[in-house]
Amino acid sequence: MTLDLEAIRAAAARLEGHIERTPCRHSKTLSKITGADVWVKFENLQFTAAYKERGALNKLLLLSEAEKKRGVIAASAGNHAQGLAYHATRLGVPVTIVMPRNTPFVKVQHTRDFGAEVVIDGETYDDANATARRLQEERDLVFVHPFDDYDVMAGQGTIALEMLQEAPDLEILPVPIGGGGLISGVATAAKALSPDIRILGCEPAMYPSFTARMRGVTAHCGGQTIAEGIAVKQVGDKTYAQVRPLIDDVLLLEEPFIEQAVSLYCNVEKTIAEGAGAASLAALLAYPERFRGKKCGLILCGGNIDTRLLASVLTRELVRAQRLVSLRIVGDDRPGLLATVSQTIGELGANIIEVAHNRLALDVPAKGAEFDITIETRDAQHTQEIVDALRERGYPPRTV
């Protein structure tokens, strides 16, 4: 059994009126930044803030009445759990979700709020999946896989149908890869409608499962990535077989590019992207030569990011852009030193965020003082102007 365009079109007809037909918009600013002609599909505007609703709902609508009565179960710590829980409850189908113990509380709570029975078990996704399979047998439930299922893939493929209706001359689609459900559906639909369109997969460098399988080597996966939604150690067997003939290449993404993409969506498009949701934009930032001058479709596939993590990502981007800088100044411990330094910074239009005053550090003279001053500036050039002014006044700073 394989997936084809007709199955995806049938899924689109099934889903119509049950999910958001999210906008696909041209971004002038992202186009200018990346050098590509950028169109963004805002799947973070689905009710559960992610595309996963499409596949989950398509699977639910294809169940027999007897299967719906028995109920469904899945193992998931993220968007599949919420999408399945929301639509199963809406359709009156009992739903159980098994989540590993390290699942953030907010995701557990959202899944419960959508009407699911949540079972917390196992340290990893694989442990949770094993528990879900056991409960499936014990309770005679229907297992809904997050990606390795043709009905789920068909639902995800409806994204490409909508994108190519809005922008039929798209030339290239960078698509995030975790287990492979999204790229399988999208590539199948896009290649059938536009055979010359190029499909590029996007994986976190820490989790190169699809890349490793393509090269016939063992994937070395692990580490803390902000793209946890696609941090999958093993791509699906069905998804790999489906999409491998359709894919042109896979691009591995380092963390700074994913962070920058999250920040750009927030600051440029005024919208929220989780790490996995920003992966396709990260590909344009990391490999600009692959996309320059081409009409490029990006799927912003999810916006469920922890607020503290988002705050950290945005702050780190200010540091990278040298708009938030900590300067260390060593000088004589005499009245007026801090006032002089503050006046210099203020005159040049920067904002002082924090000051730490240290007289006890042993690498500072006994009659000296050390200040760490965190300042906010317009850009790197503005920061350099302040550093030069402090140096001219006899207080040469160094960044810390």
N, C-alpha and C positions, 0 to 999 in steps of 0.2 A: 504494500500500500504506500502511495506517495501523495503529495499535496499538489493541486493544480489550480489554475486561475478560476475555474468554475466553482470549486469548493470555496474559494475566497469570496467570490461574488455572491454565492449563496449565504455565506456568513454575514456579508454586508447587509443583505436584505433582512436577515434574521435580527440583526442588531439595531436596525433603523428604528429610531424613536425611543430606544432603551439606553443609549449612551450619548455623550456629547459628540457632535461632529465638530471637532476642534479646528480652530483657524490655522491656515498655513499662510504666513505673511512674509513679505520681503523685508529684510532688515538693511536699511541703508548704512547704518553705523557699523554693524558687524561686517558688512561687505567691504567697507573702507578699511577696517582694521585687519581683515584677513586676506584681502586681495581677491577673494572669490565673490561670486554673485549669490548671496546667502538667502535662502528661504527657510523659515523655522515653522515646524509643526508643533503646536503647543499642547502636547498630551498631558501636561501637568494641570490642564483645566478640566480633566475628567473629575467626576464627583469624588473619587478616592485619590485624586491627584496623580494618577499613573495609567499608562496604556494597558496594564494587566487586566483591567476590566473586560476588554474586548475578548480575549481568549477564554477567560473564565466564564463569561456569559454565553459565548457560543457553545461551549461544552455543556453548560447547564441546559440550554434550550434544545439540545440534541438528545438529552436523556429521555428514556421512556417514562411513562407515568409510574411504573413500578419502581424504577431506579430513583425517581424523585422522592417517592415515599420512603424508600430506604434511607436516603440521605447521602451526603458526600463528605469526603475527608481529604485533607491535603497537609503536606509539611511545608511550612514557609515561615520566614522571619520578616517578611517585607510586604511588597505591594501585591503579590499574588494572594496572600492571606486576606488582605483587606478587600480586594476586588471580588474574590470568591465569596467571602462572608457577606458583603453588601448585597450582591445580586441573588445569592441563594436565599437569604432571608426575605428579600423582596418578592421572590417567586414562591415562598413557602416551602423551601427545601431545607431540611435539617442539615446543619453544617458543623463540622468539627475541624479545628486547625491545631496541629501540633507544632509548637515553637520551641527552639532550644533555650536553655536557661539564660543565656547571655543576651536574649532579645531585649532591646530597649523597652522600658515600661510603657512609653507612649504608644509604641506599635502594638503591644499586647492589649492596652486599653482600647485603642481604636478598633481592633479586631473584635473585641468583646462588644463594644458599642454597636458594631454593625450586626450583631446578633449571633455570633459564633460561640460554640463551646470551645474554649481554649485549653489545651493540655500542654503544660510546660514539662518538657522532658529531654534529657540529653545535653551534652556539652557542645555539640556541633550540629550542623544541618543533617549530616549523615545519620547521627544518632536519632534526631527527631524524625527523619524519614523512616528509619527502621521501626520506630514506635508507631508511626502512622500506618505502616504496612501491617503491623500486628493488629492494631485496632480495626483496620479495614476487614481483616479476616474474622476477628472476634464478633464484630457488630454487623457484618455483611453490608458494608458501605461501598460507595463508588469512589475510587481514588481519582483525583483530578491533579495530574502532574503539572507543575508550573511551566514546563516548556516542552518536554519530550512526548508530545501528543499532537496528532495531526489536526484535531478539532481546535485545540488551543492555538496552534500555528496559524490556522486559517483565520481565526479571529484577529490575531496580531497583523496579518497581512492586509486587513482592511485599511490600515493606515496608509499604505502605498496607493491604494485605489483613490483615496481622498486627495493625497498629495498630487498625484498626476492629473487629477481633474482640475485642481487649482493651478498647477504649474506643469503643463504637459511636456515642456521641453527641458525638464531637469536632466542634467548630464551625469551627475555623480551623487551617490548616497553613501555617506559614512554612517554605519549602523552599529550601536553598541552590541557586544556579544558577552553574554553570561553563559547560560545553558544553550542558547542558540534559537530559542523560540521566536523572538522578534525578527532576527535577521532572516530566518527561514521563511516566514510568512511574507515579509517585505520584499525579499529578493525574488521569490516566486512570482508575486504579482507584478513587480516592477519590470523584470526581465520579459515576462509574457506580453506586457503592454508596450514596452520600449526596449527592444533587444540590445540596443547599443549603450544603454545606461550602464555605468560602472558601479559595482557594489564593493565597498571596502568595509571590513569589519574593524571594530575598535575594542581593544582589550586593555585592562590595566596591566602594566608591566609586571606587577607582582603576581598576576593570575593569568598566565599565557596558555590556558588550556587548549583553545582552538588552534593557536599557532603551533604548539607542541605536537598536536595530533596531525596537523598538516605535514610537519617535517618528520614525523615518525620517531619522535624522541619523547622521553618522559618529561612531563610538565613539573617544574619545580615551583609550586605555588605556596604563598604564605606572606604574611605581613599585614600591616594596618593601612588599608587604602580607604579613601573617602568614597570611592565608588563601590561600596559593599554590595550594591544591587547586582553587580556583574562580577563579583569576586567568587567565581565558581571554579572548583578544582577539576571538574570533569564535564566536558560538553556532552549533550545528549547524543545517543546513538542515532536516533531518528532524525534529529535536527542536523547532525553532521552530514549524514547521507543525503539529506534533502538539499542543503545549501552549498556543500563543497563544490559541485559543478558550476554554481552560479556566482561564486565569489571571486573577485579579482585579486584581493590581497587582504592581509590583516595588519593593522598598525598597532604597535604597543605604545601605551601612554604612560609617561612618568607623572608622578603626583602633582608637581607644580603646574603642569598644563591643565590638569583637571580642576585644580583650585582656581586658576585664572579664568577658566570657562564658567565656573559657578559664579564668580565675581562679575564677569561681563554680563551674564544673563540678568543679574540683579541690578547692576548699575546702568546698563545700556537698554535692555528690554523691560526693565522694571518688573521682572518676574522671578520666581524662585525655582531653582533647579537643584536636585540632589546630585551627588557625584556622578552616579551612573547616567542620570538624565542629561548631564553636560558633556558626556564623553565624545559625542560626535563633533561638538564645537572644539573640544580639546584637540581632536585630530587635526583640525584646520590650523590651530595654533602651533602644534608640534611639527607638522609636515606641510607648511604652506605651499611648497612647490608642487605638491600633488593635486592641489585644488585651485591654484591661482588662475583667474580668468574663466573658470568654469561655473556653470549654474548648478549650485549645490543645495541639496535638501537635507536639513538637519531635523532629527526627531528629538525634541526635548521630551524624553519619555517618562520623566517622573519628577515630582517636586517635594517628595517627603524627606526632608532633611531636618535633623535635630537643630533647634534654634541656637544652642550653644556652639555646635559645630559650624553653623553658618556664620555666626559672629566671629569665630576664630578664623575662618577662611577669609572673610572680608578684611579683618585686621591684618592678617598675614600678607594680603595683597597690597595693603597700604605700605607695609614694610618693604616688600619687593620693589614697589614703585618709588621708594625713598620719600614717601609722603608722611611717614611716621618713623622718626629716627631718634635713637638715644645717643646723646653726646656726653662724653666724659671730659670734665674740665678739672685740672689740678692747678691750684693757685695759692697765694698767701692767705692764711686765715686771719683776715682783717675785715672790719666793718665795711659794708658797701660792695663787696665782691659779687655777691649774688644779685644785688640790685643793678650793678653795671652790666652783668651778663644778661639779665632779664630785659633791661632796657634795650640792649643791642638787638636781642631777638624780637622784641616787640616793635621796634622802629622799622624792622624789615618785614613786618606783617605776618610773622609766624605765631602759632599758638602754643603755649607751654601746657603740656598735659600732666606732667608729673616731675617732681624734684626729689632726689635722694641726696642727703648731705652726710658725708662720711669723714670724720676726723680720726678714726681709730685704725684705719688700714695701715699695715706696717710698711707698705711700699709708698706711703705718702709721708713727706717730711713732718716732723713733730710740730713745726710752726705752719704747716700747710693744711689745706682742706681739699676734699675731692667732692665734686658734684656730678651726679648722673641726671641729666635733664632730657626728658622725652618731649619732643616737639612735633607739631603737625604743620606741614608745609604744603604748598601748591603742587610741587613736583620736584624731581631730582635737581634741576637747575636752581630752584629756589633754596633748596637745602644747601647746595654748594655756596650760594651767595652768603648765607648765614655763617657757614664754617669759615669762609674767607674773612668776613667782617670780625668775627671773634679772634681770629689769628692776628689781624691787623691791630687789635686793641690789646694784644698781649696775653690772650687766653686761648692758645691753640687747642682745639678739642680733638678727640678721636672717637670714632663710632664704636659702640659696644653692642 
